[in-house]
Amino acid sequence: MFKGNFFHGLGYLAEGFRLIRQPGLRLFVIIPLCLNILLFALLFYLLAEFFAMLIATAMGWLPDWAWLQSLDWLFWILYGAVILLMLAYGFVIVANLIGSPFYGYLAELTEKLLTGEDLGVDGGWSQLIKDIPHALWREVQKIMYYLPRALGLFILGLIPVVNLVAALLWFLFNCWMMALQYVDYPADNNRVSFPLLRQQLAQRRLSALGFGLPVALAAMVPVLNLFVVPAAVCGATAFWVRESRLPLTQ
């Protein structure tokens, strides 16, 4: 059940950050990065507007005491923390939906750079546009896999005592999902279905969790999460190239 090498997995994200600086990959990093910056700014603006309205409503319910009305800064600190958390997880989901066609092609170019082998997927920009429905469907499959399991963990988290274990399971599940999310791009390029990918990653679960851990942590840091997505795609491709070709002896 726990095969693979956790410490090998930890190094793939750092390798991804090195790969995104390669001249042949930069274009397919810059384009989704620009889209992500626009998306991040829009989400931040909408959430800030929403919480400003929420704070104004909450302050309106309070008695008209000067010392209570002066606590609006405390509300902004509390809601600011909520904004950051919502922004982190919401951003990753939406960014992957928008950038999925670019990330698939980025994974293809990264694999070619690492192996010197051509996957035989030609067509350039026209093919990238044609692949949009397929790329979106792969993202929907991942969301459909994620939601019922996340709901189950959420329910466990409401049970006293059990919720202590649920917190650990929730974190491990997020690491697992990050590995699934990004290794899916090179797997799709190699005609591996999403169910089969889950089986293959399960055979190297420790390596997958090692890769997913720093990705999950970096995705929670505003600004850094703008860059972690393309780096995770490149790192996941390095994971795919090396881990999928190793015998399961570790």
Disulfide bonds with the S-S distance in Angstrom:
none
